[in-house]
């Protein structure tokens, strides 16, 4: 795929409609790279002019701040803000709720003011505008799908409807877990927990959450966060259900079902 970087567009005197913030997981994690590619494919298909920062993008600093290293967070944030402001970026979309939350809610106090949207919100807008057209009887038609609310999308930013509305266009049956929306249970990776050993306890959080998803009888668990995707996939493997239950990001499901 040919994806323009901001540097390339600026050299040609062009500006994109939106900057796609890829994030660490979307850049380096093999599983999350598929989500990045799916979302970029959708943006391409609908004719959206977008760019990425490429090597100029650094981690937003979310894990550093959550783990208590405020100094490191501010260093990373200032570096990113200088790059973003240097390019005159106004609008950012990201597939990661952690990046979304940090860029949207925590960068303004450091001088980074942007319109930041999560990819599920943008997908919903594109569907509402009729720009995303779905195949008749796509591969998810009639399947049972359970959507897992990401903490940083749901409770932190009150985004519950957009992902569900996007899933509704797939002609599938949406089944909710017993803990959902504002009562949703964390996948176990947020707050920098992704990068450390578990606290003492008798059950891992991601196993607990995966069990709730499996209890719905869904054959697909839909996520909207690369961390959640990893944790739920690990949970499904732990329960030896990977032949019966698949974990997908919403962008992957739309990319596969688009005309």
KELO-787201 format. One line per 3 residues: number of its first residue (from 1); their letters; for each residue z negated, y negated, x negated of C-alpha. Coordinates in nm, 2 decimals. Example, Ala and Ser with C-alpha at 12.3 -4.5 7.8 and 13.67 -1.06 7.14 Angstrom:
# KELO-787201
1) as) -0.78/0.45/-1.23 ~ -0.71/0.11/-1.37
This chain:
# KELO-787201
1) xxx) 0.00/0.00/0.00 ~ 0.07/-0.35/-0.11 ~ -0.23/-0.57/-0.04
4) xxx) -0.23/-0.92/-0.17 ~ -0.51/-1.07/-0.37 ~ -0.62/-1.43/-0.31
7) xxx) -0.51/-1.51/-0.67 ~ -0.15/-1.38/-0.59 ~ -0.13/-1.58/-0.27
10) xxx) -0.26/-1.90/-0.43 ~ 0.00/-1.87/-0.71 ~ 0.27/-1.88/-0.44
13) xxx) 0.10/-2.16/-0.26 ~ 0.01/-1.95/0.05 ~ -0.31/-1.90/0.24
16) xxx) -0.41/-1.60/0.44 ~ -0.53/-1.60/0.80 ~ -0.84/-1.41/0.69
19) xxx) -1.00/-1.27/0.38 ~ -1.08/-0.90/0.39 ~ -1.42/-0.84/0.21
22) xxx) -1.39/-0.48/0.10 ~ -1.75/-0.43/-0.02 ~ -1.88/-0.18/-0.28
25) xxx) -1.86/0.13/-0.06 ~ -1.51/0.04/0.06 ~ -1.40/-0.01/-0.30
28) xxx) -1.56/0.28/-0.49 ~ -1.68/0.55/-0.25 ~ -1.40/0.80/-0.19
31) xxx) -1.49/0.85/0.18 ~ -1.52/0.48/0.25 ~ -1.19/0.41/0.08
34) xxx) -1.02/0.59/0.37 ~ -1.19/0.34/0.61 ~ -1.06/0.05/0.39
37) xxx) -0.71/0.19/0.40 ~ -0.72/0.25/0.78 ~ -0.83/-0.11/0.85
40) xxx) -0.57/-0.26/0.61 ~ -0.31/-0.05/0.79 ~ -0.41/-0.19/1.12
43) xxx) -0.40/-0.55/0.99 ~ -0.05/-0.48/0.85 ~ 0.08/-0.33/1.17
46) xxx) -0.04/-0.63/1.39 ~ 0.12/-0.87/1.14 ~ -0.21/-1.03/1.03
49) xxx) -0.18/-1.22/0.70 ~ -0.48/-1.11/0.50 ~ -0.59/-1.09/0.13
52) xxx) -0.87/-0.94/-0.07 ~ -1.05/-1.08/-0.38 ~ -0.98/-0.77/-0.58
55) xxx) -1.16/-0.78/-0.92 ~ -1.31/-1.12/-0.83 ~ -1.52/-0.96/-0.55
58) xxx) -1.88/-0.87/-0.66 ~ -2.15/-0.70/-0.45 ~ -2.29/-0.94/-0.20
61) xxx) -2.64/-0.87/-0.34 ~ -2.77/-0.71/-0.01 ~ -2.92/-0.40/-0.18
64) xxx) -3.08/-0.62/-0.45 ~ -3.25/-0.84/-0.20 ~ -3.36/-0.56/0.03
67) xxx) -3.51/-0.38/-0.28 ~ -3.70/-0.69/-0.37 ~ -3.50/-0.83/-0.66
70) xxx) -3.45/-1.19/-0.52 ~ -3.34/-1.32/-0.86 ~ -3.05/-1.07/-0.89
73) xxx) -2.95/-1.14/-0.53 ~ -2.92/-1.51/-0.58 ~ -2.73/-1.46/-0.90
76) xxx) -2.47/-1.24/-0.73 ~ -2.46/-1.46/-0.42 ~ -2.39/-1.78/-0.62
79) xxx) -2.12/-1.61/-0.82 ~ -1.95/-1.50/-0.49 ~ -1.99/-1.83/-0.33
82) xxx) -1.83/-2.01/-0.62 ~ -1.53/-1.78/-0.59 ~ -1.50/-1.81/-0.21
85) xxx) -1.54/-2.19/-0.21 ~ -1.30/-2.22/-0.50 ~ -1.03/-2.06/-0.28
88) xxx) -1.13/-2.26/0.02 ~ -1.21/-1.95/0.23 ~ -1.30/-2.02/0.59
91) xxx) -1.28/-1.68/0.76 ~ -1.39/-1.34/0.64 ~ -1.37/-0.99/0.79
94) xxx) -1.56/-0.69/0.66 ~ -1.59/-0.32/0.75 ~ -1.95/-0.31/0.62
97) xxx) -2.24/-0.44/0.84 ~ -2.45/-0.50/0.53 ~ -2.19/-0.73/0.37
100) xxx) -2.14/-0.89/0.72 ~ -2.51/-0.97/0.77 ~ -2.55/-1.11/0.42
103) xxx) -2.24/-1.32/0.42 ~ -2.30/-1.45/0.77 ~ -2.67/-1.51/0.78
106) xxx) -2.79/-1.54/0.42 ~ -2.51/-1.72/0.23 ~ -2.53/-2.04/0.43
109) xxx) -2.86/-2.14/0.27 ~ -2.70/-2.11/-0.07 ~ -2.40/-2.32/0.01
112) xxx) -2.16/-2.05/0.14 ~ -2.06/-2.14/0.50 ~ -1.79/-1.91/0.65
115) xxx) -1.68/-1.77/0.98 ~ -1.77/-1.40/0.92 ~ -1.67/-1.12/1.16
118) xxx) -1.72/-0.75/1.16 ~ -1.41/-0.53/1.19 ~ -1.51/-0.39/1.52
121) xxx) -1.52/-0.74/1.67 ~ -1.18/-0.82/1.53 ~ -1.04/-0.49/1.66
124) xxx) -1.17/-0.57/2.00 ~ -1.00/-0.91/1.99 ~ -0.67/-0.76/1.88
127) xxx) -0.70/-0.50/2.17 ~ -0.78/-0.78/2.42 ~ -0.48/-0.98/2.30
130) xxx) -0.25/-0.68/2.34 ~ -0.16/-0.67/1.97 ~ -0.30/-0.31/1.92
133) xxx) -0.10/-0.07/2.14 ~ -0.22/0.29/2.17 ~ -0.02/0.61/2.18
136) xxx) -0.01/0.80/2.51 ~ -0.25/1.09/2.49 ~ -0.37/1.02/2.13
139) xxx) -0.56/1.28/1.93 ~ -0.90/1.16/2.08 ~ -0.80/1.19/2.44
142) xxx) -1.06/1.37/2.65 ~ -1.29/1.43/2.35 ~ -1.66/1.36/2.36
145) xxx) -1.76/1.07/2.12 ~ -2.11/0.95/2.04 ~ -2.14/0.61/1.88
148) xxx) -2.41/0.54/1.62 ~ -2.54/0.18/1.62 ~ -2.57/0.05/1.27
151) xxx) -2.90/-0.15/1.22 ~ -2.73/-0.45/1.06 ~ -2.47/-0.47/1.33
154) xxx) -2.69/-0.39/1.63 ~ -3.05/-0.51/1.60 ~ -2.98/-0.76/1.32
157) xxx) -2.67/-0.92/1.49 ~ -2.67/-0.81/1.85 ~ -2.32/-0.65/1.83
160) xxx) -2.34/-0.36/2.07 ~ -2.04/-0.40/2.31 ~ -1.75/-0.46/2.07
163) xxx) -1.75/-0.11/1.90 ~ -1.80/0.06/2.24 ~ -1.51/-0.14/2.40
166) xxx) -1.29/-0.04/2.11 ~ -1.37/0.32/2.16 ~ -1.30/0.30/2.53
169) xxx) -0.93/0.25/2.47 ~ -0.91/0.60/2.31 ~ -0.93/0.77/2.65
172) xxx) -1.23/0.97/2.54 ~ -1.57/1.03/2.69 ~ -1.84/0.81/2.54
175) xxx) -2.18/0.98/2.54 ~ -2.49/0.79/2.42 ~ -2.77/0.93/2.21
178) xxx) -3.12/0.91/2.36 ~ -3.20/0.63/2.11 ~ -2.92/0.38/2.12
181) xxx) -2.84/0.01/2.13 ~ -3.15/-0.20/2.05 ~ -3.36/0.13/2.03
184) xxx) -3.11/0.29/1.80 ~ -3.25/0.49/1.51 ~ -3.15/0.40/1.15
187) xxx) -2.93/0.64/0.96 ~ -3.17/0.63/0.67 ~ -2.96/0.42/0.43
190) xxx) -3.04/0.06/0.52 ~ -3.28/-0.17/0.33 ~ -3.16/-0.03/-0.01
193) xxx) -3.29/0.32/0.09 ~ -2.94/0.45/0.01 ~ -3.02/0.42/-0.36
196) xxx) -3.37/0.57/-0.39 ~ -3.55/0.89/-0.32 ~ -3.70/0.96/0.03
199) xxx) -4.05/0.86/0.12 ~ -4.29/1.15/0.17 ~ -4.24/1.31/0.51
202) xxx) -4.15/1.63/0.69 ~ -3.79/1.54/0.79 ~ -3.52/1.32/0.65
205) xxx) -3.42/1.02/0.87 ~ -3.05/1.11/0.86 ~ -3.12/1.47/0.97
208) xxx) -3.33/1.33/1.26 ~ -3.05/1.10/1.36 ~ -2.77/1.36/1.32
211) xxx) -2.97/1.60/1.54 ~ -2.98/1.33/1.82 ~ -2.60/1.30/1.78
214) xxx) -2.55/1.68/1.80 ~ -2.77/1.70/2.10 ~ -2.52/1.49/2.30
217) xxx) -2.26/1.77/2.26 ~ -2.01/1.52/2.11 ~ -1.74/1.66/1.88
220) xxx) -1.70/1.32/1.71 ~ -1.97/1.09/1.58 ~ -1.83/0.73/1.55
223) xxx) -1.97/0.49/1.30 ~ -1.89/0.13/1.20 ~ -2.06/0.13/0.86
226) xxx) -1.98/0.31/0.54 ~ -2.35/0.39/0.47 ~ -2.40/0.53/0.82
229) xxx) -2.09/0.73/0.78 ~ -2.22/0.89/0.46 ~ -2.56/0.97/0.61
232) xxx) -2.43/1.11/0.93 ~ -2.17/1.32/0.74 ~ -2.45/1.46/0.51
235) xxx) -2.66/1.54/0.82 ~ -2.37/1.73/0.98 ~ -2.32/1.93/0.66
238) xxx) -2.69/2.00/0.64 ~ -2.67/2.15/0.99 ~ -2.36/2.34/0.90
241) xxx) -2.16/2.19/1.18 ~ -1.87/2.03/0.98 ~ -1.62/2.26/1.15
244) xxx) -1.72/2.15/1.49 ~ -1.83/1.78/1.45 ~ -1.63/1.51/1.27
247) xxx) -1.77/1.17/1.16 ~ -1.52/0.88/1.17 ~ -1.52/0.51/1.13
250) xxx) -1.39/0.33/1.44 ~ -1.11/0.18/1.23 ~ -0.99/0.52/1.13
253) xxx) -0.97/0.63/1.49 ~ -0.77/0.33/1.60 ~ -0.54/0.35/1.30
256) xxx) -0.46/0.71/1.39 ~ -0.41/0.63/1.76 ~ -0.19/0.32/1.73
259) x) 0.18/0.32/1.81
